[in-house]
Amino acid sequence: MNSLKMAQGFRNKNHLQRAHFCQMNLFRPCFRPRTFDLVVSNGVLYHTSDVRRVLFNLTHDRSKFLDRRSIDRRINAAKRRSWFMDQFKNPHESKHTVGEVPRWLDRTGFTFVLNIPRSVPFARINESEKLFEPVSAGSALDRFLVDLGELFAGHRERGFFIVIAKKTRTP
C-alpha cells in the first residue's frame, strides 16, 4: 500500500492525469483481456532464487554469507535484518527464475524479445544495443546456468530481471 501511496504522490506532483495505480492479484487481474496495448510491470516478480531460502532455513540462517548484503557491516544492523527478512522470510512471495520465462511467454501468446540480465551465461548488454531487437533466449541449459549463477550473486540485486516480449497471438 505504501508503494501505491508513493505512486499517487508522484502522479499528483507531476500532473499525470492518465496514469492510474491499483492493487490486485497479478494472476487474477481486474481488467478485461486485451484492455491495454502495453503494460510495464517493474518489481512485481523480483524475488527469485529459492535455493538460498532453503539453505537459510536448513542452516537456521547460519549461511547468510551467501547474501553479502545481509552481512555487509557498512550497512547498519537494522537495515541488514530488514533486507534479509524481505528477501528470504516474506511469506507472501513467490519465487521465479529466468528459466521460467519462455514457458510463460509461450503459454500466454507472447514471443521473447530480450531480457536483462541475459539468459545466456556471460552475455552482456551494451549501450548501443536496441532494446526491442530480438536476441536468443538461450537454451534450457543456458537459462539453468544463469539461474544457478544467481545463487552466488549476493553482491548484486540478485534475482532481479527485466523481460521484453511481444504479443504475437491470443492464447
Residue pairs with C-beta under 8 A, 6 or more apart in sequence:
1 23
4 21
4 22
4 23
7 19
7 21
8 21
10 16
11 19
11 21
22 30
24 30
26 41
26 44
26 45
34 170
42 162
45 94
45 96
46 159
46 160
47 87
47 90
47 93
47 94
47 95
47 96
47 159
48 95
48 96
48 97
48 98
48 147
48 150
48 158
48 159
48 160
48 161
49 95
49 97
49 147
49 150
49 151
49 158
49 159
50 95
51 151
52 63
52 66
52 67
52 88
52 151
52 158
53 88
53 95
55 63
55 66
56 63
56 64
56 66
56 88
61 84
64 70
64 71
64 84
65 71
65 154
66 151
66 152
66 154
67 84
67 87
67 88
67 154
67 158
68 154
68 155
69 75
69 80
69 83
69 154
69 155
70 80
70 83
70 84
70 87
70 154
71 80
72 80
75 83
95 159
97 143
97 147
97 150
97 159
98 115
98 117
98 119
98 143
98 146
98 147
98 150
98 161
99 119
99 140
99 143
99 144
99 146
99 147
101 112
101 115
101 119
101 137
101 163
102 112
102 137
102 143
104 110
105 111
105 112
105 163
105 165
107 171
108 171
109 167
109 168
109 169
109 170
109 171
110 165
110 166
110 167
110 168
111 134
111 165
111 166
111 168
112 134
112 137
112 163
112 165
113 132
113 133
113 134
113 135
113 164
113 165
113 166
114 131
114 132
114 133
114 134
114 135
114 163
114 164
115 137
115 161
115 162
115 163
115 164
116 125
116 161
116 162
117 124
117 125
117 146
117 161
118 124
118 125
118 135
118 138
118 146
119 137
119 138
119 142
119 143
119 146
120 136
120 138
120 142
120 146
121 142
121 145
121 146
121 149
123 138
131 164
132 164
137 143
138 146
150 158
150 159
